[in-house]
Amino acid sequence: MGFVTLGKTGIKAQKQAFGCLPIQRISKEDAVSLLHRAYDGGMNYFDTARAYSDSEEKVGAAFAGMRDKVYIATKTGATTAEGMWKDLEESLRMLQTDYIDVYQFHNPAFCPKPGGEDGLYDAALEAKKQGKIRHIAITNHRLSVAHEAIDSGLYETLQFPYSYLAGPQEQELVDKCKAADMGFIAMKGLAGGLIRDGMVAAAFMEQQPTVLPIWGVQHQWELDEFLSCIQEIPAMTAERQAVIDHDRKELSGDFCRGCGYCMPCPMGIEINNCARMSLMLRRAPAAGWLTEEWQEKMKKIETCLHCNKCSSKCPYGLDTPRLLKENYEDYWKVLEASKG
């Protein structure tokens, strides 16, 4: 079985980590069963967040009484010290624990530091002193904030989007974290659904010994696929490399990753799916995206105000209104062709 040591934290996590965002969509009973299956299959690192509705509560229910057997990471989206303390106490209550292994600032627009007016980092230091958190960490989607966090030496892990579709800029973050003895946790290892073969994605991650991928899991079949990687580490075969090469060619350039940080749209446009509809139509069964429901959602693009609120919030600097227009035009062409 493969393990990853998260830098100076000393945490030795099984290479396949469990992302707990999707379990908010299933019942508590099903979530607990899924989490137990993950643990029994070898997983020992579970990542959740205060913002994931009842995800923390389900994780707490699953691991109460066996806290020392797993690593639990959670996040706070607070922008003030007061807000952080409120989030932390609620997380501890929901998780049924008196400490959190990795406590992460959740995609802040800036890099919290000691002495900052926001008071976030100082509050985290105090919480660590009190034993309520063991490692101070950060997640982000912005390259500038990620670099600042690494360079500051203040954080023990960085969580950032990373997959085989990542470019040299993301790879630089991986390399910098390794040099700084800082753990690198990869979110969106399937690129928001654009990568269709989990085994190819897992084989790529095996080529990155310092990277801990977090796989969002909702269904047992998804979990079992990643658990199989624990029993037999996926090798990078010629066939899998060919898939990677093909996807990199097809998905090069600007494309929406579906992160959702542009939301909400004042006109109700579901930007995180509509702005990448052309890709989804070609990388998944198209019929699922050509329903009357999705036709209505795509029609909302006609109401776009071009206010640019979405593009100003995009961590990848995309021209979102342009992407919406292009995907809108392509959608109706594909729909018309499907009728023939």
SULZIDA-V349968 format. One record per residue. N is the residue number from 1. RES is the residue in three letters. PSI is psi in radians with two decimals (* if undefined). Layout:
BEGIN
n/res/psi
N/RES/PSI
N/RES/PSI
END
This chain:
BEGIN
n/res/psi
1/MET/2.45
2/GLY/2.49
3/PHE/2.76
4/VAL/2.27
5/THR/2.12
6/LEU/1.31
7/GLY/-2.44
8/LYS/-0.09
9/THR/-0.51
10/GLY/-0.03
11/ILE/2.20
12/LYS/1.69
13/ALA/2.48
14/GLN/2.44
15/LYS/-0.52
16/GLN/1.89
17/ALA/2.70
18/PHE/2.08
19/GLY/2.13
20/CYS/0.18
21/LEU/-0.83
22/PRO/-0.36
23/ILE/-0.14
24/GLN/-0.24
25/ARG/-0.06
26/ILE/2.94
27/SER/2.81
28/LYS/-0.74
29/GLU/-0.80
30/ASP/-0.66
31/ALA/-0.79
32/VAL/-0.73
33/SER/-0.73
34/LEU/-0.74
35/LEU/-0.69
36/HIS/-0.70
37/ARG/-0.69
38/ALA/-0.81
39/TYR/-0.80
40/ASP/-0.49
41/GLY/-0.08
42/GLY/-0.20
43/MET/2.47
44/ASN/0.06
45/TYR/2.16
46/PHE/2.20
47/ASP/2.15
48/THR/-2.88
49/ALA/2.66
50/ARG/-0.54
51/ALA/-0.15
52/TYR/0.87
53/SER/-1.94
54/ASP/0.28
55/SER/-0.81
56/GLU/-0.72
57/GLU/-0.70
58/LYS/-0.69
59/VAL/-0.74
60/GLY/-0.73
61/ALA/-0.61
62/ALA/-0.66
63/PHE/0.19
64/ALA/2.29
65/GLY/-0.10
66/MET/0.58
67/ARG/-0.63
68/ASP/-0.03
69/LYS/-0.23
70/VAL/2.79
71/TYR/2.28
72/ILE/2.20
73/ALA/2.42
74/THR/-3.11
75/LYS/2.71
76/THR/2.34
77/GLY/0.23
78/ALA/2.62
79/THR/0.01
80/THR/2.80
81/ALA/-0.73
82/GLU/-0.76
83/GLY/-0.64
84/MET/-0.78
85/TRP/-0.70
86/LYS/-0.80
87/ASP/-0.77
88/LEU/-0.82
89/GLU/-0.66
90/GLU/-0.69
91/SER/-0.78
92/LEU/-0.69
93/ARG/-0.81
94/MET/-0.67
95/LEU/-0.09
96/GLN/0.86
97/THR/2.88
98/ASP/0.08
99/TYR/2.71
100/ILE/2.32
101/ASP/-0.91
102/VAL/1.97
103/TYR/2.07
104/GLN/2.36
105/PHE/2.20
106/HIS/1.69
107/ASN/0.90
108/PRO/2.66
109/ALA/-0.11
110/PHE/3.01
111/CYS/1.83
112/PRO/2.38
113/LYS/2.81
114/PRO/2.42
115/GLY/-0.02
116/GLY/2.62
117/GLU/-0.52
118/ASP/-0.48
119/GLY/0.10
120/LEU/-0.89
121/TYR/-0.69
122/ASP/-0.65
123/ALA/-0.71
124/ALA/-0.69
125/LEU/-0.73
126/GLU/-0.70
127/ALA/-0.64
128/LYS/-0.71
129/LYS/-0.63
130/GLN/-0.10
131/GLY/0.17
132/LYS/-0.43
133/ILE/2.63
134/ARG/-0.52
135/HIS/2.31
136/ILE/2.25
137/ALA/3.11
138/ILE/2.55
139/THR/2.64
140/ASN/2.88
141/HIS/0.01
142/ARG/2.20
143/LEU/-0.70
144/SER/-0.76
145/VAL/-0.67
146/ALA/-0.79
147/HIS/-0.73
148/GLU/-0.69
149/ALA/-0.74
150/ILE/-0.85
151/ASP/-0.47
152/SER/-0.47
153/GLY/0.19
154/LEU/-0.31
155/TYR/2.56
156/GLU/-0.39
157/THR/2.69
158/LEU/2.27
159/GLN/2.22
160/PHE/2.63
161/PRO/2.29
162/TYR/2.23
163/SER/-3.08
164/TYR/-0.06
165/LEU/-0.04
166/ALA/2.69
167/GLY/-3.00
168/PRO/-0.46
169/GLN/-0.74
170/GLU/-0.66
171/GLN/-0.57
172/GLU/-0.66
173/LEU/-0.74
174/VAL/-0.81
175/ASP/-0.68
176/LYS/-0.69
177/CYS/-0.72
178/LYS/-0.79
179/ALA/-0.55
180/ALA/0.06
181/ASP/0.79
182/MET/2.30
183/GLY/2.46
184/PHE/2.09
185/ILE/2.17
186/ALA/2.01
187/MET/2.85
188/LYS/0.81
189/GLY/-0.31
190/LEU/0.28
191/ALA/0.79
192/GLY/0.48
193/GLY/-0.09
194/LEU/-0.48
195/ILE/2.15
196/ARG/-0.35
197/ASP/1.84
198/GLY/-0.54
199/MET/-0.60
200/VAL/-0.76
201/ALA/-0.73
202/ALA/-0.66
203/ALA/-0.66
204/PHE/-0.78
205/MET/-0.52
206/GLU/-0.36
207/GLN/-0.10
208/GLN/1.52
209/PRO/-0.36
210/THR/0.05
211/VAL/2.27
212/LEU/1.87
213/PRO/2.42
214/ILE/2.08
215/TRP/2.11
216/GLY/2.17
217/VAL/2.29
218/GLN/-0.57
219/HIS/2.69
220/GLN/-0.65
221/TRP/-0.58
222/GLU/-0.81
223/LEU/-0.81
224/ASP/-0.57
225/GLU/-0.77
226/PHE/-0.52
227/LEU/-0.54
228/SER/-0.43
229/CYS/-0.37
230/ILE/-0.72
231/GLN/-0.62
232/GLU/1.81
233/ILE/2.17
234/PRO/2.23
235/ALA/2.68
236/MET/1.63
237/THR/2.95
238/ALA/-0.64
239/GLU/-0.74
240/ARG/-0.66
241/GLN/-0.61
242/ALA/-0.66
243/VAL/-0.77
244/ILE/-0.81
245/ASP/-0.72
246/HIS/-0.82
247/ASP/-0.70
248/ARG/-0.64
249/LYS/-0.76
250/GLU/-0.59
251/LEU/0.46
252/SER/2.80
253/GLY/-2.83
254/ASP/2.20
255/PHE/2.63
256/CYS/2.25
257/ARG/-0.13
258/GLY/0.43
259/CYS/-0.46
260/GLY/0.09
261/TYR/-0.15
262/CYS/-0.25
263/MET/2.75
264/PRO/2.71
265/CYS/2.35
266/PRO/-0.35
267/MET/0.08
268/GLY/0.28
269/ILE/2.31
270/GLU/1.28
271/ILE/-0.74
272/ASN/-0.25
273/ASN/-0.70
274/CYS/-0.60
275/ALA/-0.06
276/ARG/0.42
277/MET/-0.67
278/SER/-0.70
279/LEU/-0.75
280/MET/-0.61
281/LEU/-0.52
282/ARG/-0.18
283/ARG/0.15
284/ALA/2.86
285/PRO/2.06
286/ALA/-0.55
287/ALA/-0.59
288/GLY/-0.34
289/TRP/-0.03
290/LEU/0.30
291/THR/2.90
292/GLU/-0.63
293/GLU/-0.79
294/TRP/-0.49
295/GLN/-0.72
296/GLU/-0.71
297/LYS/-0.71
298/MET/-0.56
299/LYS/-0.45
300/LYS/-0.37
301/ILE/-0.47
302/GLU/-0.38
303/THR/0.03
304/CYS/2.26
305/LEU/-0.13
306/HIS/0.70
307/CYS/-0.29
308/ASN/0.28
309/LYS/-0.65
310/CYS/-0.80
311/SER/-0.55
312/SER/-0.42
313/LYS/-0.12
314/CYS/2.08
315/PRO/-0.19
316/TYR/0.06
317/GLY/0.50
318/LEU/2.62
319/ASP/1.44
320/THR/-0.77
321/PRO/-0.66
322/ARG/-0.75
323/LEU/-0.71
324/LEU/-0.78
325/LYS/-0.80
326/GLU/-0.73
327/ASN/-0.59
328/TYR/-0.86
329/GLU/-0.73
330/ASP/-0.65
331/TYR/-0.82
332/TRP/-0.51
333/LYS/-0.78
334/VAL/-0.72
335/LEU/-0.78
336/GLU/-0.73
337/ALA/-0.56
338/SER/-0.38
339/LYS/-0.35
340/GLY/*
END
